[in-house]
Every structure is written in structure tokens, then in C-alpha cells.
Amino acid sequence: MGRNPLIELEAMGQSVWLDNLTRAGIRGGGIARLMAEDGLSGMTSNPTIFQKAMTSGTDYDSQIQELATAGKDAMEIYEALAITDIRGAADLLRPVYDRTQGTDGFVSLEVSPHLANDTQGTIDEATRLWKAVGRPNIYIKIPGTQPGVPAIEACLARGININITLLFSVAAHRQVIEAYWRALETRLAAGQPLDNVASVASYFLSRIDVKVDKVLDEMIARGQNAAEAKALRARTAVANAKVAYALWKEMHASTRWQKLERAGARVQKTLWASTSTKDPTLSDVKYVEALIGPQTVNTLPDETIDAFRDHGRVAPTLEQNLADERSALERLAKLGINLDRVTDELVVEAVDKFVKPFDALLEALESKRQVALSRQAASRS
């Protein structure tokens, strides 16, 4: 059997997770096969993923029928379906969680995207979902919006594992690292254990390049600093991620972190998200090959897993050429592209991109609920 680049990533200290979750994959052996053959050690879900899974095929129909006839509404049906799948995935991944002593083997469930700017609403829903799933190897996903950060801290202080999602800027990354530390310090001061709390910070990639490259392409088309604009195409996301990781490494060399670590705290790993290449002129494994390093996770859609298995190159790239990457971001600013403004816009757009499929999913489930009730009525007549 030939080399498998996905397996080689583990030797570099990087975990491979699947950015997809379907009942067919959980129950049909697909996830188990990825774990056995490719070293898969975690999974992520989001409203878009659930919309695709729950509205296509018939995998969920019998449970929808049962829930509808029990009087559940569309939102209650969604949560019951999602919790069933999250539990199933968590149970499959539990051996990884046990083998790694709780540092890997997680599956993520996101709070409603409608709560992205509602601190207390997020805390309440995250707490409820955490208790409802009832598995130690899950993350509740909370977006790293300004109202999300205090919710993240509060939930972590309660001992709820949090996947902090929708991070685009280095400043936001610093905020959520500090939120994790403050939560751990709260627990430490209260005499509560630290070794049973976990967190990852999900840093988004390809969407940054899509947005910045659109501006650069317009400059190239106008002949405005065309050579420099061309040289900077498809560089922003990786440069931004490497700078964020450099900050992460610097912060974790501090005495503040070392005190927490000695008390049993787990590292908040950096998770690379939005890793499928959107530009067909670029390598389909660009966002995997460029960011390989320790204490990180890369969550990949199915097609990127297949591509990296086929032709991925593995090397310790995450800390390479950092000076060049910093220079690229400075050159971008000189062209008049304000990366802070870009990342602020991306957060707003990303929340909206999850709200729409979430609402569409609830509409589809309401239609399925009505069909189920009609079937029930017909069976009684």
C-alpha cells in the first residue's frame, strides 16, 4: 500500500477532520472507513451541512414522521435530528477521544446563527444543547462575533467545550485565546478542574482570498499597480493565518499560559476552516499544504480529503516564510486594501450565509412535517 499524505499529517501534529456530517456517513460505514484508512479524528457541522443532509434523500424521513406525529414543531424536529447525528458521530469518534486523552476525537454542533449577536441567547442555547447531547467529545460552535466572545467565555467557564467559529482576523484570534484563558482562570480560582474543558479556534481561509482577489483583479483589469496586484493574488488568507499562528505561539510562551498548563489546561488548538479552494486556477490542496504544523486541525470537505489523499505534499510549512507573509500583508495595505475592513465584512457575510440555509432547512422540515401529519391523518381515516 502506497503512502497516504493524510496519515502523514498526524506525524506533523495536525489533525484531519471532516467538514461534513450525514446520517448515511455515520451509519453506513463511511466515517468509520475514513477513520481507519485516513486517520480522520474529528468532524464539523454547520447549518449549510445540515440543510444538505436533512433535505435530500430519505435517511431522516422515519424520524421526522415520528417527531411530527408526537406534536413537535420544525425547530424541535431539527434539533432532534441534529442531536441524533451528533451523538452518533461522537460515539464513533469516542475511541479517538479516549486514546488521545481528550485532545482529539470531537464533533461540533452549532448554535442557531440567529443568535450570533445575542450573548445571553447564545449562552442559554449552548448550555441546553450541551446537556441534550450528553457526550464529552463534542464542541458547541459559537461564532467569534463581539457579542459571541463573552458567551464563549461564560460557556467555557461552565465546562462546556467550545469551537469558536467564523474567525477571520488576527485581532479576533487574540480575543478568543484570551477568552479561553479567562474562563480557565475563573475555573482555577473556583477550584474546578481544567483538564476536562476543551476549545478550538476556527480560522477561516478561502473566503478571505475570494474577497481580496476580487479587488486585486479589478486593479489588474484597470492597469492600476497591476504587477503588484498580480503578485499578491491568492496570498492573503495564508499570510493572515501564518501571522495568527505566530501570535498563538507567542502567547503560549507566556507565564500566564504556563501557569494554566501546569494546572491541567488543554491547549486551544487552531483549526483551519473554509479550506476548499474556490478559485479553479489554484491548487485544490492549497489551504492544506500551506498550513501544516503542530497543535492544529484542518477540517476538510470530502472533495479536499480525496484530493489531498491523491496528491498532497506534506512538509512543516506553517512557520515557513513568516517574514515574507508579513511583508505581503503590508504590501496589500499599501495598495489601499484595508484587511481589517475586509475581515469585518466577512464576519457579517458569514453569519448571513448560515442564516439563509438554516431558515431554508426549517422551511423544508415544516413541509416534511405537514406531509407526515397528512399521512397520519390518512392512516386513521
N, C-alpha and C positions, 0 to 999 in steps of 0.2 A: 504494500500500500504506500502511495506517494505521500509527500509532505502535505500537511494541512495548515495553511497560514493562520486559520482561526485558532487552532490549538496552540500555535507558536506565540500568539498574543498573550496567553496566560503566563508564559515564561518571562514576559516583559512587565508583568504586574498589572496588565489590563484585562478587565472582564468583558466578555461579549454578551450582550443582552439582545433579545428580540424586541423590536419596536412594533409589535403586533400581538393580538390576543384573540383567538377564536375558539369556540367550543369544539369545533372539529379538530383543531390542532391539539387541544388539551386531551380530548377523549379518544382521538383517532391514532395516536402514537407519533404524530409529527413533532411535538415538543420533546418527547422522550428521545426521539431519534437525534434531534439537534443536540441535546444534552450529551448523549452517548458518543456521537461521532464528531461533533464540532466544539465541544466544551462549553455549550451555552450554559450560562449561570444566572440568568435573570430575565425578566420581561417587563415591558412598559405598556400601558394602555392610555388612551385618551378618548374624548368624545367622538372624534373622527373614526378611530379604530372601532369603537363600539357601534357606531352607526352602520358601518360597512358590515360588521359581523352579524348584527341583530336584525338587519332588514333584508338580508339576502339568504336564500335557501330556506330550509325547514328545520334547522337544528334547534330553534328556540320555540317552535310552534306549540309543542305539547305543554311546556311550562307556561307559556303565555295563556293558553286555554285554561289551565288550572288556576292561574292567578286571576284571570278575568272573571271566571265563574265564582271565585272567592270574594269578589267585590273590590279588587284592587284597581286603583286608577293608573294612568300611564306612567307617572313618576314612580309609583310604588313597584310597578312591573319592571321598569328599567333597573331600579336598584336591586330587586330580587335576582334578575338575570345576571347583572354585573357581579353581585356578591357570589353567586354560584360559580361563575367563571373564575373570579379572583381566588376563591377558596381552592378550586380545582388546580389552578396554576401553582398556588402556594404549596399545596400538598406534593405536587410533582417536584418542586424545587427544594422541598424541605431537606432532602439528603445533602444538597449543596450547602444550605444554611448550617446544618449540623457539622459537616466536615470542615467548613471554614470558620467555625465558632462564631457564627453570626455576622460575618463580614461580607457575605455574598449570599446569593440564592433568594433574591427578593422579587416580588411582583408589585406593580403600582396601580393604585386606584385614585382617580382624580375627583376632587370636589366639583360641584356644579360650576361651570365657567361664569354663570351669572353672579357668583359670589366673589369675583376677582377683586372687587373694590369694597368688599364688606368684611371688615375684620371680625366682628363678633359672629356673623353668619358663617364665616369660614371655620372659626373655632368650633362652633356648635356642630356643623356638619361633619367636620373631620373627626371629632370625638365620637359622634354617632356611628359613622362608617367604620372606624377603627374597632369599636366594640362589636358591631354587627358581623364583621368578617371573622374576628376572633382567631387570627393567626399571627404568630410573632414575626414572620418573614414577609410582611407586607409594608409598603410605603403608602401613605396618603399623599397625593400630589397637591401642592398648593403653589399657585403662581407667585413669583417674587416681585409682585407689584408693591407700591409703597404701603397700601393697606394690608397687603399679604404678609409683610415682614413681621409685624407684631403678632399676627395669627400663627405664623411659623414658630416664633419663639415660645408662645404660650403653649402650643401643642407639644413641642419637644420637651418643655419643662414638665408636662404631664406624663411623659414617657411614650408619646406617640411618634413612631418613625415617620419622617417627612422627606419626600422627594420634592425639592424646591425647583419648580419648572419655570420656563419662559425667562431665562436669564440671557441677556444679550450684551451687557456692558460689564467692564471690569469693576466699576464702582458698585454695581448691583451685586456682583460676586463678593466683594468685600463685606457688604451689608449682611449678606446671608451667612457668611462664615461667622461673623461676629454675633449674629442672632443665635446660631447654634451654640457658640461658646457661652453666651449669656444664659441660655437655657440650662446648659450643663452646670454652670456656676450656681445657678439657682438650686438645682438638684443637690449639688455638693454641699451647699450651705444648709440644706434641709436634711442632710444625712441620707439622701436617696441614692441608689446605685446609678452609675453612669454606663456600665458595660452592657446594659440592655436597651440602650437608645441608639438609633442609627439614623443617618441622614446622607443624602447625596444632593449635590447642586448641579442641576441640568442646564448646561451652557449650549445655546443654540448656534448653529453654524451656517448652513447653506442659505437660509433666508437673508442673512446679512449680505452675502455676496450678490444675491439676486437684486437686492435693493441698491447697493452701491454700484454694481456693474451697470445697472440701467443708466445711472448718472454718467458714469465714465464713457459708456457707449454713445451717449448723446454728445459728450465733449469730443469724442473721436470723430463722430459724424460732422460736427461743426468745424473740425480742424483746430479746436481750442486745446492747446497743450496736448496734442494728440499722442505724441510719442510717450510722454509720461503717463497719460491716462491708460494707454495700451499696456504699459509695463506694470501697472498696478491692478489690472483686471484680475479677478479671482484670487486676490491675495488677502483681502480684508479679514475674512472670517478666521482663517488660520492664524494670522498675525494677532488678531484680537484674543483668540483662545490661548495662544502661547504666552501672551502677556498676562492673561488672567491666571494661568497656571504658575507663572513666575511669582505672582503676588501670593497665590496659595502656598507655594513652597516657602517664601519669605516669612509669611505669617506663622507657619507651622514650625519655624525655627525659634519662635519666641518662648520666653519663660512662661508666659501666660498659658500657651498651649501645653507645654511640657508638664506643667502642674496638673492640668486636666488629664493628660495621658497617663501620668503616674497614678491617678485616681481611678483609672479604668476606662477612660473615654475612648470611643472609636473615632477614627479619622472620618471626617465628612469628605467622601470621595467626590472628585469632579466627574460629571457624566457628560459625554459629548452627545448631543441630540441634534435632530434635523440633519442627519448625516447622509441622506441620499443626494446625489449630485443632480441639480436641476438644469444645469447648462450642458447640453449634449456635446459641446466641443471639449469638455473637460473629462478627465478620467472618472470612471464610475466608482472608483475607490479612493478618490482624492481625500475625503474627510476621515478616512480610516488611516491611510498610510502616513499622513502628515502629523498625527497626534497620538503616537504610541508612546506610552510611558507609565510609570508606576502609580498606584493609588488612583487609577482612573477606570471609568466604564465607558464603553462605546455601545450605544443602543442602535441597532441597525434594522431597517426593514428587510423583508425576505429577499428582495432582489439584490440588495447590497451584500447580504450574507453570502448569497450564491456567487456574486462577482468576486468578493474577496477570497472565498474558498478557491475559486478558479485561478485567479492571477494576482492576488495580493502580495505585496512585498513587505516583509517585517524587518524593522530596524528601530532603534531607540530615537525616534525623530522629535519627540515633544519638546526637548530642550535645545534642539539644534537651531543655529542661526537666529538666536533671540535678538541680537543687535540689529540684524537686517530686518527682522519683523517690526521692531520698534521704529526703525527708520521708515519703513513702508507706511506706517500709520501717520508719522509726521509729514511725509510727502503728500499723503492723502489730504491732510488738513491744509497744506499749502495750496492745494488745488481748489480749496473752498468747500470741501466736503466735511461737514461737522458730524463726526461719528456719534457724539452724544445725542444729537437730534435724531439721527438715523435709528439708534437703538431705542430711544424713547418712542418713536413712531412704531417700531416693530413690536413693542410690548402691547400697544393698543391694538394693532392689527392682529396680533397673535391671539389675543383674548377673543376678538370678534370671529376669528377663524375657527375657534372652538365653540362659540355660542351658536353659530349657524347650524353646524351638524348636530349639536346637542338638541336644539329645538326641532330640527327635521326628524331626529330619532324619536323624540316624544310624540310628534305628529304621526309618524309611521306606527308606533306602538299603540296609539289611540285607535288608529284604523284597524289594526290587528285585534285590539280589544273588542271593538264593535262587532267584528266578524265572529269572534269567539262567542260573544253573547248571543248573536243571531243563531249560531249553531246550537247553543244550549237551548234556546227557545224552541228551535225547530225539533230538537230531540224530545222535547216534552210534549209537543202537540201531536 
